[in-house]
Amino acid sequence: TQLLEQSPQFLSIQEGENLTVYCNSSSVFSSLQWYRQEPGEGPVLLVTVVTGGEVKKLKRLTFQFGDARKDSSLHITAAQPGDTGLYLCAVVLLYNTDKLIFGTGTRLQVFP
Amino acid sequence: GAGVSQTPSNKVTEKGKYVELRCDPISGHTALYWYRQSLGQGPEFLIYFQGTGAADDSGLPNDRFFAVRPEGSVSTLKIQRTERGDSAVYLCASSLTAGPHTEAFFGQGTRLTVV
């Protein structure tokens, strides 16, 4: 059983479309991070959300932390081919040993 | 460069052989993580160091896997008696400290292929 389940697993869309990907858990977290990974590279941090209900925007990307701090979503407006990559949510398990755990990932392909 | 460096970038080895994967973190970063990643999947946690000590090694799949960080900087992941199922990309990351708001910086990974 995965601590962080992401959906959908794969998403293939045309340039200009909007999309939302989800990160869900049954556990409560003090914060949650989103990373993007391009082929042949390591993940790169996009954002950290901390407060329940918090919304953060990064250009065409909108991140929301659920009110109960168990889930998060990433919405991309007018997707571009440069958005192609693997989107990963991640949390630090504070009640454990501060290890950083990743979700199952959503692979996004944006076609021109 | 100032980023996390992993060597080699690619490693092909025969089943049963021993391999070492090296990670050179960002200078001054106390936390260092090792992950294993299969194609299209999220990174799977292996082990996490805080300084020289392994704070959490609960992700190591079995006793063929071992990692060290003797001086609190460079780390080596060691795999004995490699199996074909060990084939994956091994990612290393470092962060300034541990904790929920800390950004982890990743290397480009070592692609291990066991034939």
Interface residues (C-beta under 8 A of the other chain):
Chain A: L4 Q6 Q9 F10 F29 S30 S31 Q33 G40 E41 G42 P43 V44 L45 T48 V50 L86 L88 A90 V91 V92 L94 N96 T97 D98 K99 L100 I101 F102 G103 T104 G105 R107
Chain B: V4 A31 Y33 Y35 G40 Q41 G42 P43 E44 F45 Y48 Q50 A55 D56 S58 G59 L91 A93 S95 A98 G99 P100 H101 T102 E103 A104 F105 F106 G107 Q108 G109
